[in-house]
Every structure is written in C-alpha cells, then in structure tokens.
Amino acid sequence: MRLKNEFSKLKRKIILQITLILLLTIIVGYFIYFALIDGVLQAPFANMFINFCEKVLQLDFYTAQNIYSSIFQLNKPLWLAIGFILLLLVIFYLALSRFTRYFNKISEGVDRLTEESEAEIQLPAELDFMEKKLNTVKSKLEKRAMDAKEAEQRKNDLVVYLAHDIKTPLTSVIGYLSLLDEASDMPMEQKEKYLKITLEKATRLEHLINEFFDITRFNLQSILLEKETINLNYMLMQMADEFYPLLAPNGKQAIVEVEEDLKIDADANKLARVFNNILKNAIAYSYENSIIEISGTRKNEQAIITFTNKGKIIPPQKLDMIFEKFYRLDTSRATQTGGAGLGLAIAKEIVHAHGGSISAESIDEKTVFTVTIPIHS
C-alpha cells in the first residue's frame, strides 16, 4: 500500500513537471510564432525565405514574395495548429522517455537483487522510496541465503555429530553384550556392571532417536493440543522434585517460586516437555553447587515462567540461534551435556502452538529463559 502511494506521488510529480513544461513551451512557441509572422522577426524571416527562393529555386522577387504570403500570411491558423501538434508530440516523447527511464532503472535494480554483490542498489533521487525498498529486499534475501547456508552447515555437522553420538553407545552396547554372550562363566557382579553400562548406553541411544522422531513429527504436521486447566505451581514443584537425581550429584538445587493459584489453559504433557527441556539445559550448563530459580507470575492475562541459572555467559551470536533446530551450545559433542540440539527447538514449537513466546538472555553469568503463555485460550 505504501509503495502504491509513493508511485502515485511520483506520477503526480511527473505530470506537474510535464504540465509546467508544456505551458512554458506553448507560451514561448506562441511568442516565437507571432514574432516570425507578425512581429519583429517577420521582416528578417521573410527576407531569408525570399532570398532562399531567389538563389536556390531561381525565382524572381515578386514570385517569391507571393509564395511567402500564400504559405505563411494566409495560413496562420494552420501553422499555429501544426506548431501545437509538434509541441504535444515533443512533450509526449519526453514524458514517455522519463517513465521509460524510471522503469529501466527499477528493472536494473531488480536484476541486481540476484547478484552476489555487497554494493547497495542505487536509483535516481525521484525513486528514493523504491531504492530503499529494493535494498531492504536485497538485505532480507542475503540474510535468508546466509541462514539457509548456516542451516545446511549445521545439518551437515549434525550428520557427523549423530554418527559419533550413535556409534559410541551402539559400539558399547554390542561390545558388552558380546562379552556377556561369550563369557558364560563371568562373575555375577561383573555381569551386573556390564548390564548397567549397556542399559545406560541403550537409553542414551533411544533418547537421541526419539528426539529426531519428535522434531520430524512437529515439522510434518501441526501440533494438536489437548488443553486442560493446569496449576503451574503444582506442575513446576513436581518437575523440580523429579529432577532431584540430576541436581544432587553436583550440589545443585532447584527453587520454585510461583504465584498462588496461577492456572492456565494448556496441554499439560506438551508444556511439561517444554519446562523439562529448559530445566535440563539449565542443569547441564550451570555451575556446581549453584541454585536454579524457577518463578511464575501473572501479567496482563499472561503467565510468565522464568528459569534462571548461574553459569558461563552465552555469547549473543549463540543466544540468537539457541532455539534453532540442530544447534548445540556444546560444540565438543560431549554426550553428557545435551542431545542432538533439538530440545529447545521442540520447546519453541510447542510454546508457539499455545500462542506464547520463548526467549533467552545471558548477562553477568546468569542465563534466564522466559516462557510466556496466555492464561486463557
């Protein structure tokens, strides 16, 4: 709509310019015409015409004078009409050339959108609005191309990560099972140890595969929500208790402070998964013997849930990508610090399906994840 208005302004400006030029040309042409026919230029023009007839056409003076009179003196309205027609043709040509020039410049600008050049598109001053528009589109296309390239690189990295993450536990599972199969007389204590390790590795393998199945399901179909009334205080308290086995070994604690009777309409299972993924992330990247604060408040018919942990600052460039698929903060690929980089991406999909938002900030060794969910659907 704004672009249409700008083109309308440009059209009015060009029409006004053409009108002024036309009026000025008509006035000047009018005075020149009467100067040649009836004014101060009549005598020089007549003498020049008669001299031409005498010298070039070999006519006598009186014959040349009669021709001048019959052509110019007796046909003043005709010459005036011809003059105006010529003026209109000139004005039409100028207007058409001006419009054609603008469209050619715009066409050149559109062609440059596909060029891999960092130089900005430049158009005439009259097309400043179009120049800004094309440069904005160019920036967006470049950003999308860069994002697509980065996403493709992350997917390629994921293949390597996944091959490593799956191969390691799978190799361990096969190795320990082979030992158990071959050494039938193995002591029971050693068997139990190998079985425990095998189960841990198999569980890890299952977790990775489940993450991929989940993100694939969310991509291929819309998330169906089975909403019910949820008491957030109860849900978050229960979740903190369930994570005690992961918190205790490193001296970590999860403290929950939620407003009383803070209830929302949401899918309990899917929302629990969101909070689980965020808390797992907080546990993995927080300092030992630190406290993870979980809070819930009500603001403008929105429930705001925050998870705050103390740990290394997440760089801004990584913070912008933390909710993207296949992105992992742990570039070392240590299997104990996270999955395939899908947990927060899945959390984002679920929160958006509820009409909410999710964000993260990291300042002064504190990382805060904020989830906002409408209280009523």
Backbone hydrogen bonds, N-H to C=O, Kabsch-Sander energy under -0.5 kcal/mol:
donor,donor_aa,acceptor,acceptor_aa,energy
5,N,1,M,-2.0
6,E,2,R,-2.1
7,F,3,L,-2.2
8,S,4,K,-2.0
9,K,5,N,-2.2
10,L,6,E,-2.3
11,K,7,F,-2.5
12,R,8,S,-2.4
13,K,9,K,-2.2
14,I,10,L,-2.4
15,I,11,K,-2.5
16,L,12,R,-2.3
17,Q,13,K,-2.3
18,I,14,I,-2.8
19,T,15,I,-2.5
20,L,16,L,-2.4
21,I,17,Q,-2.4
22,L,18,I,-2.8
23,L,19,T,-2.7
24,L,20,L,-2.6
25,T,21,I,-2.8
26,I,22,L,-2.6
27,I,23,L,-2.5
28,V,24,L,-2.6
29,G,25,T,-3.2
30,Y,26,I,-2.6
31,F,27,I,-2.1
32,I,28,V,-2.5
33,Y,29,G,-2.8
34,F,30,Y,-2.3
35,A,31,F,-1.8
36,L,32,I,-2.1
37,I,33,Y,-2.2
38,D,34,F,-2.1
39,G,34,F,-1.9
41,L,35,A,-1.0
42,Q,35,A,-0.5
42,Q,39,G,-1.6
45,F,41,L,-2.2
46,A,42,Q,-3.0
47,N,43,A,-2.9
48,M,44,P,-2.2
49,F,45,F,-2.3
50,I,46,A,-2.7
51,N,47,N,-2.8
52,F,48,M,-1.9
53,C,49,F,-2.1
54,E,50,I,-2.4
55,K,51,N,-2.7
56,V,52,F,-2.4
57,L,52,F,-1.1
59,L,53,C,-1.9
64,A,60,D,-2.3
65,Q,61,F,-2.3
66,N,62,Y,-2.4
67,I,63,T,-2.2
68,Y,64,A,-2.3
69,S,65,Q,-2.3
70,S,66,N,-2.7
71,I,67,I,-2.3
72,F,68,Y,-2.7
73,Q,68,Y,-1.0
74,L,69,S,-2.0
76,K,73,Q,-0.5
79,W,75,N,-2.3
80,L,76,K,-2.4
81,A,77,P,-2.4
82,I,78,L,-2.7
83,G,79,W,-2.5
84,F,80,L,-2.2
85,I,81,A,-2.5
86,L,82,I,-2.5
87,L,83,G,-2.2
88,L,84,F,-2.6
89,L,85,I,-2.4
90,V,86,L,-2.4
91,I,87,L,-2.8
92,F,88,L,-2.7
93,Y,89,L,-2.4
94,L,90,V,-2.4
95,A,91,I,-2.6
96,L,92,F,-2.7
97,S,93,Y,-2.6
98,R,94,L,-2.2
99,F,95,A,-2.6
100,T,96,L,-2.8
101,R,97,S,-2.4
102,Y,98,R,-2.1
103,F,99,F,-2.5
104,N,100,T,-2.5
105,K,101,R,-2.3
106,I,102,Y,-2.5
107,S,103,F,-2.6
108,E,104,N,-2.5
109,G,105,K,-2.3
110,V,106,I,-2.5
111,D,107,S,-2.3
112,R,108,E,-1.7
113,L,109,G,-0.5
113,L,110,V,-1.0
114,T,111,D,-1.1
115,E,112,R,-0.7
117,S,115,E,-1.0
127,L,124,P,-1.7
128,D,125,A,-1.5
131,E,127,L,-2.5
132,K,128,D,-2.3
133,K,129,F,-1.8
134,L,130,M,-2.8
135,N,131,E,-2.4
136,T,132,K,-2.1
137,V,133,K,-2.4
138,K,134,L,-2.7
139,S,135,N,-2.4
140,K,136,T,-2.3
141,L,137,V,-2.7
142,E,138,K,-2.4
143,K,139,S,-2.4
144,R,140,K,-2.7
145,A,141,L,-2.5
146,M,142,E,-2.4
147,D,143,K,-3.1
148,A,144,R,-2.9
149,K,145,A,-2.3
150,E,146,M,-2.8
151,A,147,D,-2.9
152,E,148,A,-2.4
153,Q,149,K,-2.2
154,R,150,E,-2.6
155,K,151,A,-2.2
156,N,152,E,-2.3
157,D,153,Q,-2.8
158,L,154,R,-2.3
159,V,155,K,-1.7
160,V,156,N,-1.4
161,Y,157,D,-3.2
162,L,158,L,-3.9
163,A,159,V,-2.3
164,H,160,V,-2.2
165,D,161,Y,-3.6
166,I,162,L,-2.9
167,K,163,A,-2.0
168,T,164,H,-2.3
170,L,166,I,-2.1
171,T,167,K,-2.9
172,S,168,T,-2.0
173,V,169,P,-2.8
174,I,170,L,-2.5
175,G,171,T,-2.6
176,Y,172,S,-2.9
177,L,173,V,-2.3
178,S,174,I,-2.2
179,L,175,G,-2.0
180,L,176,Y,-2.4
181,D,177,L,-2.1
182,E,178,S,-2.5
183,A,179,L,-2.9
184,S,182,E,-1.2
186,M,183,A,-1.4
191,K,187,P,-2.3
192,E,188,M,-2.6
193,K,189,E,-1.7
194,Y,190,Q,-2.6
195,L,191,K,-2.9
196,K,192,E,-2.2
197,I,193,K,-2.1
198,T,194,Y,-2.7
199,L,195,L,-2.3
200,E,196,K,-2.1
201,K,197,I,-2.4
202,A,198,T,-2.4
203,T,199,L,-2.5
204,R,200,E,-2.2
205,L,201,K,-2.2
206,E,202,A,-2.4
207,H,203,T,-2.4
208,L,204,R,-2.0
209,I,205,L,-2.1
210,N,206,E,-2.7
211,E,207,H,-1.9
212,F,208,L,-1.6
213,F,209,I,-2.2
214,D,210,N,-2.5
215,I,211,E,-2.3
216,T,212,F,-1.9
217,R,213,F,-2.2
218,F,214,D,-2.4
219,N,215,I,-1.6
220,L,216,T,-2.0
221,Q,217,R,-1.4
224,L,222,S,-0.5
225,L,223,I,-0.5
227,K,225,L,-0.7
228,E,266,A,-2.3
230,I,264,I,-3.1
232,L,230,I,-0.9
232,L,262,L,-2.2
233,N,262,L,-0.5
235,M,231,N,-2.3
236,L,232,L,-2.8
237,M,233,N,-2.0
238,Q,234,Y,-2.4
239,M,235,M,-2.1
240,A,236,L,-2.3
241,D,237,M,-1.9
242,E,238,Q,-2.0
243,F,239,M,-1.4
244,Y,241,D,-1.3
246,L,243,F,-1.0
247,L,243,F,-1.8
248,A,244,Y,-3.0
250,N,247,L,-1.0
251,G,248,A,-2.3
252,K,247,L,-2.3
253,Q,290,S,-1.8
255,I,253,Q,-0.5
255,I,292,I,-2.4
257,E,294,I,-3.1
259,E,296,G,-2.3
262,L,259,E,-1.1
263,K,261,D,-1.0
264,I,230,I,-1.8
265,D,375,I,-1.9
266,A,228,E,-2.4
266,A,264,I,-0.7
268,A,266,A,-0.8
271,L,267,D,-2.6
272,A,268,A,-2.4
273,R,269,N,-1.4
274,V,270,K,-1.6
275,F,271,L,-2.2
276,N,272,A,-2.5
277,N,273,R,-2.5
278,I,274,V,-2.1
279,L,275,F,-2.7
280,K,276,N,-2.6
281,N,277,N,-1.9
282,A,278,I,-2.4
283,I,279,L,-2.7
284,A,280,K,-2.4
285,Y,281,N,-1.8
286,S,282,A,-0.5
286,S,283,I,-0.7
287,Y,310,K,-2.8
289,N,250,N,-2.8
290,S,287,Y,-1.0
292,I,253,Q,-3.4
293,E,291,I,-0.6
293,E,308,T,-2.6
294,I,255,I,-3.3
294,I,292,I,-0.5
295,S,293,E,-0.5
295,S,306,T,-2.2
296,G,257,E,-1.7
297,T,304,I,-2.2
299,K,302,Q,-2.7
302,Q,299,K,-0.9
303,A,373,I,-3.3
304,I,297,T,-2.9
304,I,302,Q,-0.6
305,I,303,A,-0.6
305,I,371,V,-3.0
306,T,295,S,-2.2
307,F,369,F,-2.3
308,T,293,E,-3.0
309,N,307,F,-0.5
309,N,367,T,-2.3
311,G,309,N,-0.6
311,G,365,E,-1.8
318,K,315,P,-0.8
319,L,315,P,-2.4
320,D,316,P,-1.8
321,M,318,K,-0.9
322,I,318,K,-0.6
322,I,319,L,-0.6
324,E,321,M,-2.0
326,F,341,G,-1.0
327,Y,324,E,-1.5
327,Y,341,G,-0.9
331,T,329,L,-1.5
333,R,330,D,-1.5
337,T,334,A,-1.8
346,I,342,L,-2.8
347,A,343,G,-2.0
348,K,344,L,-2.3
349,E,345,A,-1.9
350,I,346,I,-2.2
351,V,347,A,-2.5
352,H,348,K,-2.5
353,A,349,E,-1.7
354,H,350,I,-1.2
354,H,351,V,-0.6
355,G,352,H,-1.6
356,G,351,V,-2.4
357,S,372,T,-1.8
359,S,370,T,-2.0
361,E,368,V,-1.9
363,I,366,K,-2.4
366,K,363,I,-1.4
367,T,309,N,-2.7
368,V,361,E,-3.1
368,V,366,K,-0.5
369,F,307,F,-2.4
370,T,359,S,-2.6
371,V,305,I,-3.2
372,T,357,S,-2.9
373,I,303,A,-2.4
375,I,301,E,-2.0
